């Protein structure tokens, strides 16, 4: 008696499209261990010895990096978006990627910038957050002061995170240029404008009826709301989408524990499948995690390479018919040059034959006219002349045919 065994085990949620917690935890543990080993080796190799002791004047490039980023690489079966989205998305994560006290934040605001500076300097604004906001700059001052590539690169190197008022975030694309938008420090949009609500609904004001004082007071929200929005942006993983089948999202840092990294990965995958990826899990091909200088470790691989069931040909006859049609197309495309050459040869040959036939017809007509004239005139002389003319015509025809051939 043959025993029956189950080939597929039904998961707890009833869907095979989900992360395996054990696999994510194992991969996170192995990756973090490997990254820490690499950091220790880099620290040992960078400690150079001189004749008078350690080299204290080592450059920043030789200094050890203690907080390297961890990336999640998502591969999809079809493109996520049709065009490049320069405005980053945000996915909230349980463990912040910007929790270091020494974090330097640059806030780019709409004009006037003095209003936002006053809000951050307000006593109600959390001091733990205001101490990390090192610069507040308006859009007009940013355009005037940072026009060259050198000044933009300097600004990029001075700060760790760039936040921007969501009202002017798309205007920064031309202002900051490729120096920023080819890096991992694209400005993250933050909603810090004041919004008036009545009965929980947003009220749109008529710009003609607003005075200057009203516009100044309503251009920015209260200090607590602004602080909440900034904290929300700092506690999120930015998502940069492009028209491709691969997306990389920073999900952690090397000083995370394996459990923290696992929770962030699960939160980011959930946010991507629910909000950003068309068809959700059906469109995901593979998920990997990696460090800046490590190999990518797989944590999820799809068993199907198609998105819809209609993309798969179930009938073998239909598959053969398509293959036969493709073979015919390939053969016809390969034979096209030969057919063109043969048709050209045939056309030239028929043209030569037509010319020969016309020349022969003309000679025959001329000979018949001479013969008729000779018969009319009569006499031996005429007969001799006719014979000579015929002999000349035949010899000239042979020569003409030889020259034509």
Secondary structure, DSSP 8 states (H G I E B T S, - for coil): ------SS---TTS-S-S--HHHHHHHHHHHHHHHHHHHHHHHHHH--EETTEE-TT--TTTS--SS-EEEEEEEESS-S-SS---S-EEEE-SS-S---TT--EEEEE-S-HHHHHHHHTSTTS-HHHHTTEEEEEEHHHHHHH--SHHHHHHHHHH-SEEEEETTTGGGHHHHHTHHHHTSS---EEE--S---EETTEE----TTT--HHHHHHHSS--HHHHHHHHHHHHTEEEE---SSSEEEEEEEETTS-HHHHHHHHHHHHHHIIIIISTTGGGGEEEEEEEETTS--EEEEE-S---SSGGGS---HHHHHHHHHHHHHHHHHHHHHHHHHHHHHHHHHHHHHHHHHHHHHHHHHHHHHHHHHHHHHH-SHHHHHHHHHHHHHHHHHHHHHHHHH-
